[in-house]
């Protein structure tokens, strides 16, 4: 499973430890995209709990079987 979620605001790079194994990209609109592979639904819910624990505002989230064509596996 491949996760892509967009969070309101540019997250400080120190939060990247909370999302180990995922990429954090700062978008021009002021949001942060967090993306990467997720092994199962338990891991997905763990990531969502982390975002909630940090008080982050989730703007969008999508799951796919494989990463988009422009992403490296």
Secondary structure, 3 states (H helix, E strand, C coil): CEEEEEECCCCCHHHHHHHCCCEEEECCCCCEEEEEECCCHHHHHHHHHHHHHCCCCEEEEEEECCCCCCCCC
